Amino acid sequence: MQGSCIALVCLWGAAHGIYGLTWKPNLPPRARNGKQPYLLNTLNSSDFCEKKRKVSAMGLWSASLDDDLAKLPIDSIRSNYVRKVKDCVFSRTSPTPFMTDVRLVAVSEGVLENLLDVDTSAVSTDDFLQFVSGGKSISGFAPLAHRYGGHQFGVWAGQLGDGRAHLIATYINRFGERWELQLKGSGKTPYSRTGDGRAVLRSSVREFLCSEAMHYLGVPTSRAASLVVSDDVVWRDQFYSGNVTEERGAVVLRVAKSWFRIGSLEILTNSGEFHLLRELVDFIIKEHFPAILRTDPNRVLVCAIQITSASCQSLLITVRLVSWKLTMLITFQTHLTMTGGTGSETRPTLECII
C-alpha cells in the first residue's frame, strides 16, 4: 500500500516534467513561470549585455565564467585520493567517464528549457550525452567537489563531502536566475571514504522521479535535469543482507540554486578554521541574501534569522500541502482497491473527495 502510494506520487509529479511524458503549459515561452528574458552576454558575464536565448547545441552553451564560487579556497592537494581535507571549501577533481557506452534514460524538459536554456532538440546530440554523463567538461569551469561535514544517526560523523558528486558548472539563465549544476554518480573524489563514487540505475531513477515529483507538488527541492545509464558494473548490497549483486552505473545531472548546507559551516567550525568560516558565511550572504548589508555588524545573526524563518515557513507550507495531496492519492487508491474497478467506476469518487 505504502509503496504504491509513493509510486503514484512520483508518477503524478514526474509526468509533468519528464521529456516524453507530454505536459506543456499552453503559454508562449517568454511568459512561462511569469518571467521575462534576462539580458546577458554570450559568455554569461555582466560586462556587456545582449538577449540570451535557448540553444539547440551544447557547443553554443557556456557556463558562468565570472562566477565567484570558484574563488573560494581550493584544496592545495590536486591528487584525487581519499583523505582528510583541510583549509578549503572545495577540492578540484574531475568526473570519471564510464568505460562502456552511455545511454540517455530521461530528461526533464522543464529544467532544460526553463532553467538551463537548452532546447530539447539538443538531447539527441553526442555533446549533450557526454556533458550529462561526465565524459566532457565545459570549457572555462574546473569541476569541484565540496567539503562538508554532518551528523549521521544523531552523532557527529566528521568529514563527509561530495563522495560521488561533481559540481560541473554554474549558469545564469535568460531570466537572471543563477543555477549550480552537479553530477551525481560521476566517480571518486577525496570525500569518497570507502565508496566507489558511483550510483546505480535503481537509486538514480528514484532520485530523478522523486525530485521532480516533489517540485510539482510544491516542495522546495533540487531538480533533476537528466539521467543516463551505462553498462559499467557496480556492485551493491541492495537490502544490506550480505547478498552483493551486479548493477549498472548511472549518473543524474542535478540542478540547485546552491549546494551549500549547514554541514558546509559545521566542518569549518569543528576544525577550528574560523577564517574560512567567516569567508564562506560572507560569500553566502552576498550571493543569496543580497538585501543584508555586508557592512552590518549583525549580518550573520540577521542571515541566521532569515534562514530559520524561511525554513520554518517552507516546512509548514510543505507539510500542509503535501499531506493534503497525499491524502487525496491514498484515499483515491483506497477507493480504487475497494471497488476493484477503473475508469468511470472510480471517477465519481475522486470528484467527490476533491
Summary of the structure (lengths in Angstrom):
residues: 354
radius of gyration: 21.7
end to end distance: 20.9
largest distance: 65.9
contacts: 1051
relative contact order: 0.13
helix: 38%
strand: 21%
